[in-house]
Amino acid sequence: MAEGKKYRINISVNTAYLAEQSDPSADRYVFAYTITIENVGTAAAQLISRHWVITDADGVVQEVKGLGVVGEQPLLRPGETFEYSSGAALATPVGTMHGSYQMVAEDGNKFDAEIPRFTLAMPRVLH
């Protein structure tokens, strides 16, 4: 079995702008995102930590590192998914996020699951 197929995590993202929590006059734009993490490999793997890179429209970068996601370190067996929702606040109406989850497979092998870049945008800002 090729190593590349053993440790494979698919990540998909849905985003939403939270107008009720945002205050554009104070440069505060709040977004929610729901992440679905799916183990499409052949080895069970546990999500240990996360590393986010959040960039606003002014090019200001915030890096966020921490253990787990929403207080959990889910173990995903092959074919299993884990979904969670979280949020981010930006000083601009548009920004991007990307990063990685640090995973440990059942055999002890550590690997990163890349989180593809996605856009956070207030409605009607991007045309």
Backbone torsions as a table, in degrees:
resi	resn	phi	psi	omega
1	MET	NA	132.3	179.3
2	ALA	-71.2	138.2	179.1
3	GLU	-56.2	-35.6	-176.8
4	GLY	-61.0	-28.4	-179.4
5	LYS	-89.1	-18.9	-176.6
6	LYS	-72.0	-42.1	-175.6
7	TYR	-114.9	87.1	-179.1
8	ARG	-134.7	125.0	-179.8
9	ILE	-124.6	125.8	173.9
10	ASN	-98.6	137.3	-179.1
11	ILE	-126.8	127.2	175.1
12	SER	-125.3	153.7	-171.6
13	VAL	-134.9	137.9	168.2
14	ASN	-121.5	139.3	-177.2
15	THR	-124.2	158.2	176.0
16	ALA	-149.5	143.9	174.9
17	TYR	-88.7	132.3	-178.8
18	LEU	-103.6	87.3	-176.5
19	ALA	-60.3	-37.6	-175.7
20	GLU	-68.8	-20.2	178.2
21	GLN	-102.0	-5.5	-176.5
22	SER	-95.1	156.4	176.6
23	ASP	-142.0	83.8	-177.1
24	PRO	-54.9	-31.5	179.9
25	SER	-67.1	-19.5	177.6
26	ALA	-108.2	17.1	-178.8
27	ASP	54.0	46.2	177.0
28	ARG	-126.3	113.3	-179.5
29	TYR	-121.8	118.1	-173.8
30	VAL	-108.3	134.7	-178.3
31	PHE	-127.3	145.2	171.3
32	ALA	-107.0	149.8	172.9
33	TYR	-140.8	143.1	176.4
34	THR	-115.0	124.9	-177.5
35	ILE	-108.1	133.0	171.2
36	THR	-113.6	122.2	-179.0
37	ILE	-110.0	121.5	-178.7
38	GLU	-122.5	130.2	176.3
39	ASN	-86.2	104.5	178.8
40	VAL	-102.8	9.3	176.5
41	GLY	-89.0	-168.3	-178.1
42	THR	-110.0	-0.8	179.6
43	ALA	-117.0	137.9	173.0
44	ALA	-63.2	145.2	-178.3
45	ALA	-146.3	144.2	179.3
46	GLN	-110.3	135.5	175.8
47	LEU	-80.1	118.3	-176.4
48	ILE	-97.8	-45.9	-176.4
49	SER	-151.0	172.6	-178.0
50	ARG	-132.8	155.8	174.5
51	HIS	-141.3	113.0	179.3
52	TRP	-108.4	145.2	170.0
53	VAL	-121.9	113.7	-176.8
54	ILE	-112.6	124.1	-176.5
55	THR	-124.2	128.2	177.8
56	ASP	-92.4	178.2	-175.2
57	ALA	-66.8	-17.8	177.2
58	ASP	-88.6	1.8	-179.8
59	GLY	83.1	8.8	177.5
60	VAL	-76.6	126.4	-175.8
61	VAL	-108.2	131.6	170.7
62	GLN	-113.5	132.8	173.4
63	GLU	-110.1	134.7	-179.3
64	VAL	-125.4	124.4	176.5
65	LYS	-126.8	145.0	178.3
66	GLY	-175.6	169.0	178.3
67	LEU	-78.7	138.3	172.2
68	GLY	59.1	-166.9	175.4
69	VAL	-137.2	136.6	-176.9
70	VAL	41.2	43.8	176.0
71	GLY	76.2	8.5	-178.7
72	GLU	-123.4	155.5	171.8
73	GLN	-125.2	77.6	-171.3
74	PRO	-65.4	141.5	172.7
75	LEU	-99.0	123.2	-178.8
76	LEU	-112.4	115.9	173.1
77	ARG	-80.3	161.6	179.2
78	PRO	-51.4	131.1	179.7
79	GLY	87.6	-9.4	-178.9
80	GLU	-87.9	154.1	176.1
81	THR	-125.0	156.5	173.8
82	PHE	-134.3	130.8	-179.4
83	GLU	-123.5	139.0	175.2
84	TYR	-148.8	159.8	177.5
85	SER	-120.0	144.8	177.2
86	SER	-148.6	-166.8	-178.1
87	GLY	-152.9	168.6	177.8
88	ALA	-147.7	146.5	176.1
89	ALA	-115.0	132.8	179.0
90	LEU	-119.8	161.1	176.1
91	ALA	-91.3	-2.0	179.4
92	THR	-129.4	158.9	-176.9
93	PRO	-74.6	-7.7	179.7
94	VAL	-136.4	143.3	175.2
95	GLY	-164.1	179.8	177.3
96	THR	-133.2	157.8	173.8
97	MET	-135.5	145.4	169.8
98	HIS	-159.6	173.0	179.7
99	GLY	165.7	-146.7	-179.0
100	SER	-158.1	154.9	170.7
101	TYR	-106.7	135.2	177.1
102	GLN	-92.1	120.4	-173.7
103	MET	-112.7	153.1	170.9
104	VAL	-128.1	121.8	179.4
105	ALA	-78.0	163.2	-178.0
106	GLU	-60.1	-23.0	178.9
107	ASP	-87.7	5.1	178.2
108	GLY	92.5	-9.9	-179.5
109	ASN	-69.8	132.0	177.5
110	LYS	-97.9	139.9	176.4
111	PHE	-152.4	160.2	178.4
112	ASP	-101.2	138.0	171.5
113	ALA	-102.9	114.3	-176.6
114	GLU	-73.0	135.2	174.1
115	ILE	-98.7	114.2	-177.8
116	PRO	-64.4	150.7	179.1
117	ARG	-62.0	134.5	174.0
118	PHE	-134.7	158.3	-175.1
119	THR	-100.8	138.3	169.5
120	LEU	-106.7	123.2	-177.3
121	ALA	-145.3	133.0	172.8
122	MET	-65.4	138.5	179.7
123	PRO	-55.0	145.7	177.8
124	ARG	68.7	12.7	175.2
125	VAL	-93.4	-43.0	176.6
126	LEU	-96.4	133.6	-178.7
127	HIS	-115.5	NA	NA
